[in-house]
Amino acid sequence: MSDNQVSDVLAQAFAAEGVDTLFTLMGDANMYWSASMADNHKVRLIHARHEHCCVAMAPAPPARSASAR
């Protein structure tokens, strides 16, 4: 049996997709996943105090540079 926690496997999958910033409302359901994202994958955590704030903080992906297009 693997020593990997579900939260670690999810964090690895999100990091593999290129996630570099996580807008989070920390709670019991996501605290291990959020911590794994920050600790193991160097994802920047931005904490919110309410669900509406979390959604409003990340309305669109960042603009790409001309060289990335």
mmCIF file as Biopython writes it, N, C-alpha, C and O atoms, coordinates in Angstrom:
data_model
#
loop_
_atom_site.group_PDB
_atom_site.id
_atom_site.type_symbol
_atom_site.label_atom_id
_atom_site.label_alt_id
_atom_site.label_comp_id
_atom_site.label_asym_id
_atom_site.label_entity_id
_atom_site.label_seq_id
_atom_site.pdbx_PDB_ins_code
_atom_site.Cartn_x
_atom_site.Cartn_y
_atom_site.Cartn_z
_atom_site.occupancy
_atom_site.B_iso_or_equiv
_atom_site.auth_seq_id
_atom_site.auth_asym_id
_atom_site.pdbx_PDB_model_num
ATOM 1   N N  . MET A ? 1  ? 0.839   -1.173 0.000   1.0 0.0 1  A 1 
ATOM 2   C CA . MET A ? 1  ? 0.000   0.000  0.000   1.0 0.0 1  A 1 
ATOM 3   C C  . MET A ? 1  ? 0.894   1.250  0.000   1.0 0.0 1  A 1 
ATOM 4   O O  . MET A ? 1  ? 1.952   1.267  0.628   1.0 0.0 1  A 1 
ATOM 5   N N  . SER A ? 2  ? 0.464   2.259  -0.692  1.0 0.0 2  A 1 
ATOM 6   C CA . SER A ? 2  ? 1.241   3.492  -0.831  1.0 0.0 2  A 1 
ATOM 7   C C  . SER A ? 2  ? 1.107   4.366  0.411   1.0 0.0 2  A 1 
ATOM 8   O O  . SER A ? 2  ? 0.077   4.369  1.085   1.0 0.0 2  A 1 
ATOM 9   N N  . ASP A ? 3  ? 2.179   5.106  0.692   1.0 0.0 3  A 1 
ATOM 10  C CA . ASP A ? 3  ? 2.154   6.053  1.806   1.0 0.0 3  A 1 
ATOM 11  C C  . ASP A ? 3  ? 1.572   7.399  1.397   1.0 0.0 3  A 1 
ATOM 12  O O  . ASP A ? 3  ? 1.401   8.278  2.241   1.0 0.0 3  A 1 
ATOM 13  N N  . ASN A ? 4  ? 1.266   7.570  0.118   1.0 0.0 4  A 1 
ATOM 14  C CA . ASN A ? 4  ? 0.717   8.838  -0.368  1.0 0.0 4  A 1 
ATOM 15  C C  . ASN A ? 4  ? -0.693  9.048  0.141   1.0 0.0 4  A 1 
ATOM 16  O O  . ASN A ? 4  ? -1.523  8.139  0.114   1.0 0.0 4  A 1 
ATOM 17  N N  . GLN A ? 5  ? -0.950  10.261 0.605   1.0 0.0 5  A 1 
ATOM 18  C CA . GLN A ? 5  ? -2.293  10.655 1.002   1.0 0.0 5  A 1 
ATOM 19  C C  . GLN A ? 5  ? -3.033  11.160 -0.239  1.0 0.0 5  A 1 
ATOM 20  O O  . GLN A ? 5  ? -2.405  11.598 -1.203  1.0 0.0 5  A 1 
ATOM 21  N N  . VAL A ? 6  ? -4.345  11.098 -0.213  1.0 0.0 6  A 1 
ATOM 22  C CA . VAL A ? 6  ? -5.142  11.607 -1.337  1.0 0.0 6  A 1 
ATOM 23  C C  . VAL A ? 6  ? -4.821  13.077 -1.589  1.0 0.0 6  A 1 
ATOM 24  O O  . VAL A ? 6  ? -4.737  13.507 -2.739  1.0 0.0 6  A 1 
ATOM 25  N N  . SER A ? 7  ? -4.642  13.841 -0.525  1.0 0.0 7  A 1 
ATOM 26  C CA . SER A ? 7  ? -4.336  15.269 -0.676  1.0 0.0 7  A 1 
ATOM 27  C C  . SER A ? 7  ? -3.020  15.469 -1.416  1.0 0.0 7  A 1 
ATOM 28  O O  . SER A ? 7  ? -2.902  16.404 -2.208  1.0 0.0 7  A 1 
ATOM 29  N N  . ASP A ? 8  ? -2.035  14.620 -1.178  1.0 0.0 8  A 1 
ATOM 30  C CA . ASP A ? 8  ? -0.747  14.727 -1.862  1.0 0.0 8  A 1 
ATOM 31  C C  . ASP A ? 8  ? -0.865  14.358 -3.335  1.0 0.0 8  A 1 
ATOM 32  O O  . ASP A ? 8  ? -0.252  14.996 -4.191  1.0 0.0 8  A 1 
ATOM 33  N N  . VAL A ? 9  ? -1.650  13.330 -3.628  1.0 0.0 9  A 1 
ATOM 34  C CA . VAL A ? 9  ? -1.845  12.914 -5.021  1.0 0.0 9  A 1 
ATOM 35  C C  . VAL A ? 9  ? -2.578  14.008 -5.794  1.0 0.0 9  A 1 
ATOM 36  O O  . VAL A ? 9  ? -2.224  14.301 -6.936  1.0 0.0 9  A 1 
ATOM 37  N N  . LEU A ? 10 ? -3.588  14.610 -5.185  1.0 0.0 10 A 1 
ATOM 38  C CA . LEU A ? 10 ? -4.306  15.715 -5.826  1.0 0.0 10 A 1 
ATOM 39  C C  . LEU A ? 10 ? -3.380  16.911 -6.054  1.0 0.0 10 A 1 
ATOM 40  O O  . LEU A ? 10 ? -3.409  17.526 -7.120  1.0 0.0 10 A 1 
ATOM 41  N N  . ALA A ? 11 ? -2.567  17.237 -5.064  1.0 0.0 11 A 1 
ATOM 42  C CA . ALA A ? 11 ? -1.630  18.355 -5.203  1.0 0.0 11 A 1 
ATOM 43  C C  . ALA A ? 11 ? -0.652  18.092 -6.339  1.0 0.0 11 A 1 
ATOM 44  O O  . ALA A ? 11 ? -0.336  18.997 -7.111  1.0 0.0 11 A 1 
ATOM 45  N N  . GLN A ? 12 ? -0.178  16.875 -6.442  1.0 0.0 12 A 1 
ATOM 46  C CA . GLN A ? 12 ? 0.748   16.513 -7.519  1.0 0.0 12 A 1 
ATOM 47  C C  . GLN A ? 12 ? 0.077   16.663 -8.878  1.0 0.0 12 A 1 
ATOM 48  O O  . GLN A ? 12 ? 0.697   17.145 -9.826  1.0 0.0 12 A 1 
ATOM 49  N N  . ALA A ? 13 ? -1.188  16.252 -8.982  1.0 0.0 13 A 1 
ATOM 50  C CA . ALA A ? 13 ? -1.924  16.365 -10.246 1.0 0.0 13 A 1 
ATOM 51  C C  . ALA A ? 13 ? -2.134  17.831 -10.633 1.0 0.0 13 A 1 
ATOM 52  O O  . ALA A ? 13 ? -1.957  18.195 -11.796 1.0 0.0 13 A 1 
ATOM 53  N N  . PHE A ? 14 ? -2.506  18.666 -9.675  1.0 0.0 14 A 1 
ATOM 54  C CA . PHE A ? 14 ? -2.702  20.091 -9.966  1.0 0.0 14 A 1 
ATOM 55  C C  . PHE A ? 14 ? -1.386  20.744 -10.373 1.0 0.0 14 A 1 
ATOM 56  O O  . PHE A ? 14 ? -1.355  21.542 -11.309 1.0 0.0 14 A 1 
ATOM 57  N N  . ALA A ? 15 ? -0.294  20.411 -9.674  1.0 0.0 15 A 1 
ATOM 58  C CA . ALA A ? 15 ? 1.016   20.970 -10.008 1.0 0.0 15 A 1 
ATOM 59  C C  . ALA A ? 15 ? 1.454   20.523 -11.403 1.0 0.0 15 A 1 
ATOM 60  O O  . ALA A ? 15 ? 2.061   21.300 -12.140 1.0 0.0 15 A 1 
ATOM 61  N N  . ALA A ? 16 ? 1.152   19.285 -11.763 1.0 0.0 16 A 1 
ATOM 62  C CA . ALA A ? 16 ? 1.508   18.776 -13.092 1.0 0.0 16 A 1 
ATOM 63  C C  . ALA A ? 16 ? 0.771   19.531 -14.194 1.0 0.0 16 A 1 
ATOM 64  O O  . ALA A ? 16 ? 1.249   19.601 -15.326 1.0 0.0 16 A 1 
ATOM 65  N N  . GLU A ? 17 ? -0.375  20.089 -13.870 1.0 0.0 17 A 1 
ATOM 66  C CA . GLU A ? 17 ? -1.149  20.877 -14.834 1.0 0.0 17 A 1 
ATOM 67  C C  . GLU A ? 17 ? -0.675  22.331 -14.898 1.0 0.0 17 A 1 
ATOM 68  O O  . GLU A ? 17 ? -1.189  23.117 -15.692 1.0 0.0 17 A 1 
ATOM 69  N N  . GLY A ? 18 ? 0.298   22.684 -14.068 1.0 0.0 18 A 1 
ATOM 70  C CA . GLY A ? 18 ? 0.865   24.024 -14.129 1.0 0.0 18 A 1 
ATOM 71  C C  . GLY A ? 18 ? 0.274   25.033 -13.164 1.0 0.0 18 A 1 
ATOM 72  O O  . GLY A ? 18 ? 0.513   26.232 -13.307 1.0 0.0 18 A 1 
ATOM 73  N N  . VAL A ? 19 ? -0.489  24.576 -12.190 1.0 0.0 19 A 1 
ATOM 74  C CA . VAL A ? 19 ? -1.058  25.504 -11.206 1.0 0.0 19 A 1 
ATOM 75  C C  . VAL A ? 19 ? 0.080   26.106 -10.385 1.0 0.0 19 A 1 
ATOM 76  O O  . VAL A ? 19 ? 0.898   25.375 -9.827  1.0 0.0 19 A 1 
ATOM 77  N N  . ASP A ? 20 ? 0.135   27.434 -10.311 1.0 0.0 20 A 1 
ATOM 78  C CA . ASP A ? 20 ? 1.188   28.077 -9.530  1.0 0.0 20 A 1 
ATOM 79  C C  . ASP A ? 20 ? 0.630   28.999 -8.442  1.0 0.0 20 A 1 
ATOM 80  O O  . ASP A ? 20 ? 1.386   29.499 -7.610  1.0 0.0 20 A 1 
ATOM 81  N N  . THR A ? 21 ? -0.673  29.224 -8.442  1.0 0.0 21 A 1 
ATOM 82  C CA . THR A ? 21 ? -1.328  30.061 -7.445  1.0 0.0 21 A 1 
ATOM 83  C C  . THR A ? 21 ? -2.630  29.400 -7.029  1.0 0.0 21 A 1 
ATOM 84  O O  . THR A ? 21 ? -3.394  28.930 -7.872  1.0 0.0 21 A 1 
ATOM 85  N N  . LEU A ? 22 ? -2.882  29.366 -5.722  1.0 0.0 22 A 1 
ATOM 86  C CA . LEU A ? 22 ? -4.091  28.743 -5.196  1.0 0.0 22 A 1 
ATOM 87  C C  . LEU A ? 22 ? -4.830  29.757 -4.335  1.0 0.0 22 A 1 
ATOM 88  O O  . LEU A ? 22 ? -4.311  30.205 -3.313  1.0 0.0 22 A 1 
ATOM 89  N N  . PHE A ? 23 ? -6.027  30.115 -4.741  1.0 0.0 23 A 1 
ATOM 90  C CA . PHE A ? 23 ? -6.900  30.973 -3.944  1.0 0.0 23 A 1 
ATOM 91  C C  . PHE A ? 23 ? -7.699  30.044 -3.054  1.0 0.0 23 A 1 
ATOM 92  O O  . PHE A ? 23 ? -8.442  29.197 -3.550  1.0 0.0 23 A 1 
ATOM 93  N N  . THR A ? 24 ? -7.558  30.190 -1.750  1.0 0.0 24 A 1 
ATOM 94  C CA . THR A ? 24 ? -8.131  29.191 -0.855  1.0 0.0 24 A 1 
ATOM 95  C C  . THR A ? 24 ? -8.887  29.816 0.316   1.0 0.0 24 A 1 
ATOM 96  O O  . THR A ? 24 ? -8.538  30.883 0.820   1.0 0.0 24 A 1 
ATOM 97  N N  . LEU A ? 25 ? -9.904  29.127 0.711   1.0 0.0 25 A 1 
ATOM 98  C CA . LEU A ? 25 ? -10.610 29.395 1.950   1.0 0.0 25 A 1 
ATOM 99  C C  . LEU A ? 25 ? -10.336 28.160 2.799   1.0 0.0 25 A 1 
ATOM 100 O O  . LEU A ? 25 ? -11.007 27.137 2.656   1.0 0.0 25 A 1 
ATOM 101 N N  . MET A ? 26 ? -9.356  28.258 3.674   1.0 0.0 26 A 1 
ATOM 102 C CA . MET A ? 26 ? -8.866  27.106 4.411   1.0 0.0 26 A 1 
ATOM 103 C C  . MET A ? 26 ? -9.928  26.545 5.346   1.0 0.0 26 A 1 
ATOM 104 O O  . MET A ? 26 ? -10.605 27.288 6.055   1.0 0.0 26 A 1 
ATOM 105 N N  . GLY A ? 27 ? -10.063 25.233 5.336   1.0 0.0 27 A 1 
ATOM 106 C CA . GLY A ? 27 ? -10.996 24.544 6.212   1.0 0.0 27 A 1 
ATOM 107 C C  . GLY A ? 27 ? -10.577 23.100 6.367   1.0 0.0 27 A 1 
ATOM 108 O O  . GLY A ? 27 ? -9.573  22.677 5.793   1.0 0.0 27 A 1 
ATOM 109 N N  . ASP A ? 28 ? -11.344 22.328 7.147   1.0 0.0 28 A 1 
ATOM 110 C CA . ASP A ? 28 ? -10.958 20.935 7.389   1.0 0.0 28 A 1 
ATOM 111 C C  . ASP A ? 28 ? -10.903 20.118 6.101   1.0 0.0 28 A 1 
ATOM 112 O O  . ASP A ? 28 ? -10.075 19.216 5.976   1.0 0.0 28 A 1 
ATOM 113 N N  . ALA A ? 29 ? -11.765 20.421 5.156   1.0 0.0 29 A 1 
ATOM 114 C CA . ALA A ? 29 ? -11.857 19.610 3.943   1.0 0.0 29 A 1 
ATOM 115 C C  . ALA A ? 29 ? -10.678 19.800 3.001   1.0 0.0 29 A 1 
ATOM 116 O O  . ALA A ? 29 ? -10.367 18.896 2.226   1.0 0.0 29 A 1 
ATOM 117 N N  . ASN A ? 30 ? -10.015 20.945 3.046   1.0 0.0 30 A 1 
ATOM 118 C CA . ASN A ? 30 ? -8.949  21.197 2.077   1.0 0.0 30 A 1 
ATOM 119 C C  . ASN A ? 30 ? -7.611  21.586 2.698   1.0 0.0 30 A 1 
ATOM 120 O O  . ASN A ? 30 ? -6.683  21.920 1.962   1.0 0.0 30 A 1 
ATOM 121 N N  . MET A ? 31 ? -7.478  21.555 4.004   1.0 0.0 31 A 1 
ATOM 122 C CA . MET A ? 31 ? -6.246  22.061 4.610   1.0 0.0 31 A 1 
ATOM 123 C C  . MET A ? 31 ? -5.025  21.224 4.262   1.0 0.0 31 A 1 
ATOM 124 O O  . MET A ? 31 ? -3.945  21.782 4.073   1.0 0.0 31 A 1 
ATOM 125 N N  . TYR A ? 32 ? -5.156  19.907 4.173   1.0 0.0 32 A 1 
ATOM 126 C CA . TYR A ? 32 ? -3.996  19.075 3.846   1.0 0.0 32 A 1 
ATOM 127 C C  . TYR A ? 32 ? -3.593  19.252 2.391   1.0 0.0 32 A 1 
ATOM 128 O O  . TYR A ? 32 ? -2.405  19.278 2.067   1.0 0.0 32 A 1 
ATOM 129 N N  . TRP A ? 33 ? -4.578  19.373 1.521   1.0 0.0 33 A 1 
ATOM 130 C CA . TRP A ? 33 ? -4.302  19.601 0.096   1.0 0.0 33 A 1 
ATOM 131 C C  . TRP A ? 33 ? -3.622  20.956 -0.094  1.0 0.0 33 A 1 
ATOM 132 O O  . TRP A ? 33 ? -2.624  21.049 -0.809  1.0 0.0 33 A 1 
ATOM 133 N N  . SER A ? 34 ? -4.148  22.003 0.535   1.0 0.0 34 A 1 
ATOM 134 C CA . SER A ? 34 ? -3.554  23.339 0.426   1.0 0.0 34 A 1 
ATOM 135 C C  . SER A ? 34 ? -2.126  23.343 0.952   1.0 0.0 34 A 1 
ATOM 136 O O  . SER A ? 34 ? -1.236  23.930 0.337   1.0 0.0 34 A 1 
ATOM 137 N N  . ALA A ? 35 ? -1.908  22.695 2.079   1.0 0.0 35 A 1 
ATOM 138 C CA . ALA A ? 35 ? -0.569  22.636 2.660   1.0 0.0 35 A 1 
ATOM 139 C C  . ALA A ? 35 ? 0.390   21.875 1.753   1.0 0.0 35 A 1 
ATOM 140 O O  . ALA A ? 35 ? 1.543   22.275 1.595   1.0 0.0 35 A 1 
ATOM 141 N N  . SER A ? 36 ? -0.071  20.796 1.164   1.0 0.0 36 A 1 
ATOM 142 C CA . SER A ? 36 ? 0.775   20.024 0.243   1.0 0.0 36 A 1 
ATOM 143 C C  . SER A ? 36 ? 1.118   20.841 -0.999  1.0 0.0 36 A 1 
ATOM 144 O O  . SER A ? 36 ? 2.244   20.785 -1.494  1.0 0.0 36 A 1 
ATOM 145 N N  . MET A ? 37 ? 0.153   21.593 -1.494  1.0 0.0 37 A 1 
ATOM 146 C CA . MET A ? 37 ? 0.403   22.449 -2.660  1.0 0.0 37 A 1 
ATOM 147 C C  . MET A ? 37 ? 1.515   23.454 -2.341  1.0 0.0 37 A 1 
ATOM 148 O O  . MET A ? 37 ? 2.406   23.673 -3.161  1.0 0.0 37 A 1 
ATOM 149 N N  . ALA A ? 38 ? 1.465   24.052 -1.179  1.0 0.0 38 A 1 
ATOM 150 C CA . ALA A ? 38 ? 2.449   25.072 -0.808  1.0 0.0 38 A 1 
ATOM 151 C C  . ALA A ? 38 ? 3.793   24.456 -0.438  1.0 0.0 38 A 1 
ATOM 152 O O  . ALA A ? 38 ? 4.839   24.931 -0.882  1.0 0.0 38 A 1 
ATOM 153 N N  . ASP A ? 39 ? 3.770   23.415 0.363   1.0 0.0 39 A 1 
ATOM 154 C CA . ASP A ? 39 ? 5.012   22.842 0.881   1.0 0.0 39 A 1 
ATOM 155 C C  . ASP A ? 39 ? 5.771   22.004 -0.144  1.0 0.0 39 A 1 
ATOM 156 O O  . ASP A ? 39 ? 6.993   22.110 -0.249  1.0 0.0 39 A 1 
ATOM 157 N N  . ASN A ? 40 ? 5.061   21.180 -0.893  1.0 0.0 40 A 1 
ATOM 158 C CA . ASN A ? 40 ? 5.723   20.228 -1.785  1.0 0.0 40 A 1 
ATOM 159 C C  . ASN A ? 40 ? 5.851   20.708 -3.219  1.0 0.0 40 A 1 
ATOM 160 O O  . ASN A ? 40 ? 6.705   20.221 -3.960  1.0 0.0 40 A 1 
ATOM 161 N N  . HIS A ? 41 ? 5.017   21.654 -3.619  1.0 0.0 41 A 1 
ATOM 162 C CA . HIS A ? 41 ? 5.002   22.065 -5.026  1.0 0.0 41 A 1 
ATOM 163 C C  . HIS A ? 41 ? 5.228   23.564 -5.200  1.0 0.0 41 A 1 
ATOM 164 O O  . HIS A ? 41 ? 5.136   24.085 -6.312  1.0 0.0 41 A 1 
ATOM 165 N N  . LYS A ? 42 ? 5.523   24.252 -4.105  1.0 0.0 42 A 1 
ATOM 166 C CA . LYS A ? 42 ? 5.864   25.681 -4.130  1.0 0.0 42 A 1 
ATOM 167 C C  . LYS A ? 42 ? 4.793   26.542 -4.802  1.0 0.0 42 A 1 
ATOM 168 O O  . LYS A ? 42 ? 5.101   27.529 -5.470  1.0 0.0 42 A 1 
ATOM 169 N N  . VAL A ? 43 ? 3.540   26.152 -4.615  1.0 0.0 43 A 1 
ATOM 170 C CA . VAL A ? 43 ? 2.415   26.936 -5.127  1.0 0.0 43 A 1 
ATOM 171 C C  . VAL A ? 43 ? 2.156   28.081 -4.153  1.0 0.0 43 A 1 
ATOM 172 O O  . VAL A ? 43 ? 2.187   27.889 -2.938  1.0 0.0 43 A 1 
ATOM 173 N N  . ARG A ? 44 ? 1.904   29.254 -4.685  1.0 0.0 44 A 1 
ATOM 174 C CA . ARG A ? 44 ? 1.623   30.431 -3.858  1.0 0.0 44 A 1 
ATOM 175 C C  . ARG A ? 44 ? 0.178   30.353 -3.369  1.0 0.0 44 A 1 
ATOM 176 O O  . ARG A ? 44 ? -0.747  30.260 -4.176  1.0 0.0 44 A 1 
ATOM 177 N N  . LEU A ? 45 ? -0.015  30.392 -2.053  1.0 0.0 45 A 1 
ATOM 178 C CA . LEU A ? 45 ? -1.358  30.376 -1.475  1.0 0.0 45 A 1 
ATOM 179 C C  . LEU A ? 45 ? -1.815  31.798 -1.206  1.0 0.0 45 A 1 
ATOM 180 O O  . LEU A ? 45 ? -1.078  32.607 -0.643  1.0 0.0 45 A 1 
ATOM 181 N N  . ILE A ? 46 ? -3.028  32.088 -1.611  1.0 0.0 46 A 1 
ATOM 182 C CA . ILE A ? 46 ? -3.654  33.371 -1.305  1.0 0.0 46 A 1 
ATOM 183 C C  . ILE A ? 46 ? -4.923  33.042 -0.534  1.0 0.0 46 A 1 
ATOM 184 O O  . ILE A ? 46 ? -5.859  32.451 -1.072  1.0 0.0 46 A 1 
ATOM 185 N N  . HIS A ? 47 ? -4.939  33.436 0.737   1.0 0.0 47 A 1 
ATOM 186 C CA . HIS A ? 47 ? -6.044  33.087 1.624   1.0 0.0 47 A 1 
ATOM 187 C C  . HIS A ? 47 ? -7.166  34.117 1.529   1.0 0.0 47 A 1 
ATOM 188 O O  . HIS A ? 47 ? -6.924  35.321 1.448   1.0 0.0 47 A 1 
ATOM 189 N N  . ALA A ? 48 ? -8.380  33.621 1.541   1.0 0.0 48 A 1 
ATOM 190 C CA . ALA A ? 48 ? -9.565  34.477 1.542   1.0 0.0 48 A 1 
ATOM 191 C C  . ALA A ? 48 ? -10.353 34.231 2.828   1.0 0.0 48 A 1 
ATOM 192 O O  . ALA A ? 48 ? -10.169 33.216 3.501   1.0 0.0 48 A 1 
ATOM 193 N N  . ARG A ? 49 ? -11.216 35.161 3.148   1.0 0.0 49 A 1 
ATOM 194 C CA . ARG A ? 49 ? -12.018 35.024 4.362   1.0 0.0 49 A 1 
ATOM 195 C C  . ARG A ? 49 ? -13.456 34.607 4.064   1.0 0.0 49 A 1 
ATOM 196 O O  . ARG A ? 49 ? -14.228 34.346 4.986   1.0 0.0 49 A 1 
ATOM 197 N N  . HIS A ? 50 ? -13.817 34.544 2.790   1.0 0.0 50 A 1 
ATOM 198 C CA . HIS A ? 50 ? -15.181 34.172 2.425   1.0 0.0 50 A 1 
ATOM 199 C C  . HIS A ? 50 ? -15.171 33.565 1.029   1.0 0.0 50 A 1 
ATOM 200 O O  . HIS A ? 50 ? -14.323 33.908 0.205   1.0 0.0 50 A 1 
ATOM 201 N N  . GLU A ? 51 ? -16.114 32.664 0.764   1.0 0.0 51 A 1 
ATOM 202 C CA . GLU A ? 51 ? -16.182 32.001 -0.544  1.0 0.0 51 A 1 
ATOM 203 C C  . GLU A ? 51 ? -16.296 33.000 -1.696  1.0 0.0 51 A 1 
ATOM 204 O O  . GLU A ? 51 ? -15.640 32.841 -2.725  1.0 0.0 51 A 1 
ATOM 205 N N  . HIS A ? 52 ? -17.124 34.024 -1.524  1.0 0.0 52 A 1 
ATOM 206 C CA . HIS A ? 52 ? -17.310 35.006 -2.584  1.0 0.0 52 A 1 
ATOM 207 C C  . HIS A ? 52 ? -15.998 35.722 -2.908  1.0 0.0 52 A 1 
ATOM 208 O O  . HIS A ? 52 ? -15.709 36.014 -4.068  1.0 0.0 52 A 1 
ATOM 209 N N  . CYS A ? 53 ? -15.217 35.999 -1.876  1.0 0.0 53 A 1 
ATOM 210 C CA . CYS A ? 53 ? -13.925 36.663 -2.097  1.0 0.0 53 A 1 
ATOM 211 C C  . CYS A ? 53 ? -12.989 35.770 -2.888  1.0 0.0 53 A 1 
ATOM 212 O O  . CYS A ? 53 ? -12.288 36.237 -3.786  1.0 0.0 53 A 1 
ATOM 213 N N  . CYS A ? 54 ? -12.977 34.503 -2.564  1.0 0.0 54 A 1 
ATOM 214 C CA . CYS A ? 54 ? -12.109 33.556 -3.268  1.0 0.0 54 A 1 
ATOM 215 C C  . CYS A ? 54 ? -12.426 33.540 -4.758  1.0 0.0 54 A 1 
ATOM 216 O O  . CYS A ? 54 ? -11.519 33.575 -5.590  1.0 0.0 54 A 1 
ATOM 217 N N  . VAL A ? 55 ? -13.687 33.489 -5.088  1.0 0.0 55 A 1 
ATOM 218 C CA . VAL A ? 55 ? -14.102 33.443 -6.486  1.0 0.0 55 A 1 
ATOM 219 C C  . VAL A ? 55 ? -13.770 34.755 -7.187  1.0 0.0 55 A 1 
ATOM 220 O O  . VAL A ? 55 ? -13.324 34.748 -8.334  1.0 0.0 55 A 1 
ATOM 221 N N  . ALA A ? 56 ? -13.980 35.864 -6.518  1.0 0.0 56 A 1 
ATOM 222 C CA . ALA A ? 56 ? -13.733 37.171 -7.130  1.0 0.0 56 A 1 
ATOM 223 C C  . ALA A ? 56 ? -12.239 37.465 -7.303  1.0 0.0 56 A 1 
ATOM 224 O O  . ALA A ? 56 ? -11.868 38.282 -8.146  1.0 0.0 56 A 1 
ATOM 225 N N  . MET A ? 57 ? -11.391 36.818 -6.527  1.0 0.0 57 A 1 
ATOM 226 C CA . MET A ? 57 ? -9.960  37.081 -6.577  1.0 0.0 57 A 1 
ATOM 227 C C  . MET A ? 57 ? -9.285  36.474 -7.800  1.0 0.0 57 A 1 
ATOM 228 O O  . MET A ? 57 ? -8.190  36.892 -8.174  1.0 0.0 57 A 1 
ATOM 229 N N  . ALA A ? 58 ? -9.917  35.509 -8.415  1.0 0.0 58 A 1 
ATOM 230 C CA . ALA A ? 58 ? -9.277  34.813 -9.543  1.0 0.0 58 A 1 
ATOM 231 C C  . ALA A ? 58 ? -10.195 34.766 -10.764 1.0 0.0 58 A 1 
ATOM 232 O O  . ALA A ? 58 ? -10.571 33.682 -11.209 1.0 0.0 58 A 1 
ATOM 233 N N  . PRO A ? 59 ? -10.559 35.925 -11.308 1.0 0.0 59 A 1 
ATOM 234 C CA . PRO A ? 59 ? -11.538 35.919 -12.400 1.0 0.0 59 A 1 
ATOM 235 C C  . PRO A ? 59 ? -11.000 35.429 -13.741 1.0 0.0 59 A 1 
ATOM 236 O O  . PRO A ? 59 ? -11.765 34.934 -14.569 1.0 0.0 59 A 1 
ATOM 237 N N  . ALA A ? 60 ? -9.695  35.560 -13.964 1.0 0.0 60 A 1 
ATOM 238 C CA . ALA A ? 60 ? -9.151  35.184 -15.269 1.0 0.0 60 A 1 
ATOM 239 C C  . ALA A ? 60 ? -7.686  34.832 -15.119 1.0 0.0 60 A 1 
ATOM 240 O O  . ALA A ? 60 ? -7.019  35.307 -14.199 1.0 0.0 60 A 1 
ATOM 241 N N  . PRO A ? 61 ? -7.179  33.996 -16.023 1.0 0.0 61 A 1 
ATOM 242 C CA . PRO A ? 61 ? -5.749  33.677 -15.962 1.0 0.0 61 A 1 
ATOM 243 C C  . PRO A ? 61 ? -4.909  34.911 -16.325 1.0 0.0 61 A 1 
ATOM 244 O O  . PRO A ? 61 ? -5.403  35.817 -16.996 1.0 0.0 61 A 1 
ATOM 245 N N  . PRO A ? 62 ? -3.676  34.949 -15.896 1.0 0.0 62 A 1 
ATOM 246 C CA . PRO A ? 62 ? -2.825  36.099 -16.218 1.0 0.0 62 A 1 
ATOM 247 C C  . PRO A ? 62 ? -2.575  36.195 -17.706 1.0 0.0 62 A 1 
ATOM 248 O O  . PRO A ? 62 ? -2.581  35.184 -18.409 1.0 0.0 62 A 1 
ATOM 249 N N  . ALA A ? 63 ? -2.356  37.400 -18.187 1.0 0.0 63 A 1 
ATOM 250 C CA . ALA A ? 63 ? -2.073  37.605 -19.610 1.0 0.0 63 A 1 
ATOM 251 C C  . ALA A ? 63 ? -0.749  36.952 -19.969 1.0 0.0 63 A 1 
ATOM 252 O O  . ALA A ? 63 ? 0.206   36.995 -19.193 1.0 0.0 63 A 1 
ATOM 253 N N  . ARG A ? 64 ? -0.698  36.362 -21.124 1.0 0.0 64 A 1 
ATOM 254 C CA . ARG A ? 64 ? 0.541   35.730 -21.587 1.0 0.0 64 A 1 
ATOM 255 C C  . ARG A ? 64 ? 1.379   36.747 -22.340 1.0 0.0 64 A 1 
ATOM 256 O O  . ARG A ? 64 ? 0.864   37.677 -22.960 1.0 0.0 64 A 1 
ATOM 257 N N  . SER A ? 65 ? 2.662   36.545 -22.268 1.0 0.0 65 A 1 
ATOM 258 C CA . SER A ? 65 ? 3.562   37.442 -23.010 1.0 0.0 65 A 1 
ATOM 259 C C  . SER A ? 65 ? 3.490   37.100 -24.489 1.0 0.0 65 A 1 
ATOM 260 O O  . SER A ? 65 ? 3.048   36.012 -24.857 1.0 0.0 65 A 1 
ATOM 261 N N  . ALA A ? 66 ? 3.913   38.005 -25.319 1.0 0.0 66 A 1 
ATOM 262 C CA . ALA A ? 66 ? 3.883   37.786 -26.776 1.0 0.0 66 A 1 
ATOM 263 C C  . ALA A ? 66 ? 4.740   36.590 -27.163 1.0 0.0 66 A 1 
ATOM 264 O O  . ALA A ? 66 ? 4.416   35.892 -28.124 1.0 0.0 66 A 1 
ATOM 265 N N  . SER A ? 67 ? 5.824   36.336 -26.441 1.0 0.0 67 A 1 
ATOM 266 C CA . SER A ? 67 ? 6.708   35.220 -26.791 1.0 0.0 67 A 1 
ATOM 267 C C  . SER A ? 67 ? 6.081   33.872 -26.459 1.0 0.0 67 A 1 
ATOM 268 O O  . SER A ? 67 ? 6.488   32.854 -27.018 1.0 0.0 67 A 1 
ATOM 269 N N  . ALA A ? 68 ? 5.095   33.844 -25.559 1.0 0.0 68 A 1 
ATOM 270 C CA . ALA A ? 68 ? 4.458   32.580 -25.174 1.0 0.0 68 A 1 
ATOM 271 C C  . ALA A ? 68 ? 3.312   32.198 -26.097 1.0 0.0 68 A 1 
ATOM 272 O O  . ALA A ? 68 ? 2.777   31.094 -25.986 1.0 0.0 68 A 1 
ATOM 273 N N  . ARG A ? 69 ? 2.925   33.084 -27.003 1.0 0.0 69 A 1 
ATOM 274 C CA . ARG A ? 69 ? 1.774   32.806 -27.879 1.0 0.0 69 A 1 
ATOM 275 C C  . ARG A ? 69 ? 2.132   32.004 -29.074 1.0 0.0 69 A 1 
ATOM 276 O O  . ARG A ? 69 ? 1.266   31.697 -29.894 1.0 0.0 69 A 1 
#
